[in-house]
């Protein structure tokens, strides 16, 4: 059975005890955490604690910390600029790119984005946290507020990649160093204006093959291929 993970960004540990409340407590209740069970607590910034559940009450779970450790951050900084698409697909992509080890996510409105992001930042952060818990990613990725396309292409990175359906080259030649910033367009694809602007800003157009991938699929495949090429 997998060890249950608890996210506490500001864990308060006194006399080796930690009091878990709110959403994380409710998750433990739903998951039927029991006294003497070992759980893992992490702060999203690389510190993790092994703890034994002492009690599960109505309002809080109390656990005793038995070990702490510091996990080194993966040196590969991988940033995705993700166009806003229909919300169910966008949020699925958020979850999966966390599992793939993306370190920063920058949502943006593309020319062909037909969905407004709305006020979803807290919901998106919860998706990132749950994905980090599930995949044992001890650093929760940074999540930027929704940006404009022009803001995204002006970001600084050693390798700047735009995955495109047409006129794309090889990925290996586009990877010249870290960090890597890669862009995923909307469901309708990039406009000529966007591709030209990206190239003018130092982006290399890269193909994901002959098949036309959904935007959310391309986000995952792109991260996986970059990590593979960089040997991570």
matplotlib code that plots the C-alpha trace (Angstrom):
import matplotlib.pyplot as plt

x = [0.0, 1.4, 2.3, -0.2, 1.2, 0.2, 1.1, 1.9, 3.6, 4.3, 4.5, 4.5, 6.3, 6.3, 7.7, 7.8, 4.1, 2.3, -1.4, -3.0, -6.2, -8.3, -8.3, -5.3, -7.0, -10.2, -8.2, -6.7, -10.2, -11.5, -8.4, -9.1, -5.8, -5.4, -3.4, 0.2, 0.1, 3.2, 2.4, 4.7, 4.5, 6.1, 6.3, 6.5, 10.1, 12.1, 11.6, 9.8, 9.0, 8.0, 5.4, 3.3, -0.5, -1.4, -5.0, -7.6, -10.3, -13.2, -11.2, -7.6, -5.1, -2.2, 1.0, 4.4, 7.4, 10.0, 12.4, 13.1, 15.0, 15.9, 15.4, 17.7, 15.9, 16.1, 18.7, 16.6, 14.4, 11.6, 9.0, 5.8, 3.9, 0.4, -2.3, -5.7, -8.0, -11.3, -11.0, -11.4, -8.5, -6.4, -6.7, -5.9, -2.8, -1.8, -1.9, 0.1, 2.9, 3.5, 3.9, 6.4, 8.6, 7.7, 9.0, 6.9, 3.7, 2.7, -0.9, -1.6, -4.2, -3.4, -5.0, -7.2, -7.9, -11.7, -12.0, -11.5, -9.3, -11.6, -10.6, -9.2, -5.8, -6.6, -8.2, -5.2, -2.8, -4.8, -4.5, -0.7, -0.5, -2.5, -0.4, 2.8, 1.5, 0.5, 3.8, 6.1, 7.3, 8.7, 8.8, 5.4, 5.8, 5.4, 2.2, 2.1, -1.1, -2.5, -0.3, -0.5, 1.3, 3.7, 4.7, 5.5, 7.7, 9.7, 10.7, 14.4, 15.5, 18.6, 16.4, 13.2, 11.0, 7.6, 6.0, 4.3, 2.3, 4.1, 7.7, 9.2, 12.7, 14.3, 14.2, 17.8, 19.2, 16.9, 18.1, 21.1, 21.0, 18.9, 16.4, 14.1, 10.9, 8.5, 5.2, 2.0, -0.6, -4.4, -6.8, -7.0, -3.2, -0.9, -1.6, 1.1, 1.4, 2.3, 4.8, 6.5, 6.6, 8.0, 10.7, 11.6, 11.9, 14.5, 12.2, 12.9, 9.9, 9.9, 7.7, 6.1, 5.8, 3.3, 0.2, -1.8, -1.9, -4.4, -3.0, -3.1, -1.4, 1.3, 2.1, 2.9, 4.7, 6.8, 7.9, 8.7, 10.8, 12.7, 13.6, 14.6, 16.9, 18.5, 19.0, 16.7]
y = [0.0, 3.4, 5.7, 8.6, 12.1, 15.2, 18.7, 21.3, 24.3, 25.7, 22.6, 23.5, 20.7, 20.9, 18.1, 15.9, 16.3, 17.9, 18.8, 18.3, 20.2, 21.5, 19.8, 17.6, 16.2, 15.5, 13.7, 11.5, 10.8, 9.8, 7.7, 5.9, 6.8, 4.8, 5.1, 3.7, 4.1, 5.7, 8.8, 11.3, 15.1, 17.5, 21.2, 21.6, 23.0, 19.8, 19.0, 15.8, 14.1, 10.5, 10.4, 8.0, 8.7, 8.9, 9.9, 10.9, 13.1, 15.1, 18.2, 17.2, 14.3, 14.2, 12.6, 12.0, 12.8, 10.0, 11.2, 14.2, 14.6, 17.1, 16.2, 17.9, 19.8, 18.3, 20.6, 20.5, 23.5, 22.8, 25.6, 25.1, 28.0, 26.4, 28.0, 28.2, 25.5, 24.0, 23.8, 20.0, 19.4, 22.2, 21.0, 17.4, 18.8, 20.6, 17.4, 15.4, 17.9, 17.9, 14.2, 14.7, 17.0, 20.4, 23.1, 26.1, 26.5, 29.7, 29.8, 32.2, 33.3, 32.4, 34.0, 30.9, 30.3, 30.3, 30.0, 32.7, 31.5, 33.1, 33.1, 29.6, 30.1, 28.4, 25.5, 25.1, 25.2, 22.4, 20.3, 20.9, 19.9, 16.8, 15.8, 16.4, 14.2, 11.4, 11.4, 12.1, 15.4, 17.1, 20.5, 21.9, 23.6, 27.4, 28.6, 32.0, 34.0, 33.9, 35.9, 37.4, 35.5, 38.5, 38.2, 34.5, 34.8, 37.5, 35.2, 34.4, 30.8, 29.0, 26.8, 28.2, 25.8, 26.1, 22.8, 23.3, 21.2, 22.6, 23.6, 22.1, 20.9, 18.4, 18.7, 17.7, 20.7, 23.1, 22.1, 24.3, 24.5, 25.0, 26.3, 25.0, 26.9, 25.1, 26.4, 24.4, 26.1, 25.9, 23.4, 25.3, 25.5, 28.5, 31.5, 32.6, 35.8, 33.8, 31.5, 34.5, 36.4, 33.3, 32.8, 36.5, 36.1, 33.2, 30.2, 27.1, 25.5, 21.7, 19.0, 16.2, 13.9, 13.3, 12.9, 15.8, 15.7, 17.3, 20.2, 18.4, 15.4, 17.6, 19.1, 15.7, 14.3, 17.5, 17.3, 13.6, 14.1, 17.0, 15.0, 12.1, 14.1, 15.7, 12.3, 13.0]
z = [0.0, -0.9, 1.9, 2.1, 1.4, 3.3, 2.0, 4.7, 3.3, 6.8, 9.0, 12.7, 14.6, 18.4, 20.6, 17.5, 17.0, 14.0, 13.9, 10.5, 9.8, 7.0, 3.6, 4.4, 7.5, 5.5, 2.9, 5.6, 6.9, 3.5, 2.9, 6.2, 7.9, 11.1, 14.3, 14.0, 10.2, 8.6, 6.5, 4.7, 5.2, 2.7, 2.4, -1.4, -1.1, -0.7, 3.0, 3.9, 7.2, 8.0, 10.7, 12.6, 13.0, 16.7, 16.4, 13.7, 15.2, 13.8, 13.2, 13.1, 12.7, 15.1, 14.0, 15.6, 13.4, 13.3, 10.6, 8.4, 5.2, 2.6, -1.1, -3.6, -6.4, -9.9, -11.6, -14.8, -14.9, -17.3, -17.9, -20.0, -21.5, -21.8, -23.9, -22.3, -23.8, -22.7, -19.0, -18.4, -20.8, -19.5, -15.9, -17.0, -18.6, -15.4, -13.5, -16.0, -16.6, -12.8, -13.0, -15.8, -13.6, -15.0, -12.6, -13.7, -15.5, -17.3, -18.6, -21.4, -23.8, -27.4, -30.5, -30.9, -27.2, -26.9, -23.1, -20.5, -17.5, -14.9, -11.3, -11.0, -9.5, -6.2, -7.9, -10.3, -7.3, -5.6, -8.8, -8.8, -5.1, -5.5, -8.6, -6.6, -3.8, -6.1, -8.0, -5.1, -6.5, -3.4, -5.0, -6.1, -9.4, -9.6, -11.2, -12.9, -13.2, -16.8, -19.1, -22.6, -25.4, -25.8, -22.2, -22.5, -25.5, -23.9, -21.0, -20.6, -21.2, -22.6, -24.7, -26.2, -28.0, -29.7, -30.6, -33.9, -36.4, -39.4, -40.4, -37.2, -36.9, -34.5, -30.8, -30.1, -32.1, -30.3, -26.8, -26.1, -22.3, -19.2, -18.3, -21.1, -22.0, -24.3, -25.6, -26.3, -28.5, -28.3, -29.8, -33.1, -33.4, -33.7, -36.0, -38.5, -36.4, -33.3, -35.0, -36.5, -33.2, -31.4, -34.0, -33.8, -30.0, -30.3, -30.3, -32.3, -34.0, -33.2, -34.6, -32.5, -35.5, -38.3, -36.0, -34.9, -31.1, -28.8, -26.9, -23.6, -25.1, -26.7, -23.3, -21.8, -24.8, -25.1, -21.5, -21.8, -25.0, -23.5, -20.4, -22.6, -24.8, -21.7, -20.1, -17.2]

ax = plt.figure().add_subplot(projection="3d")
ax.plot(x, y, z, "-o")
ax.set_aspect("equal")
plt.show()
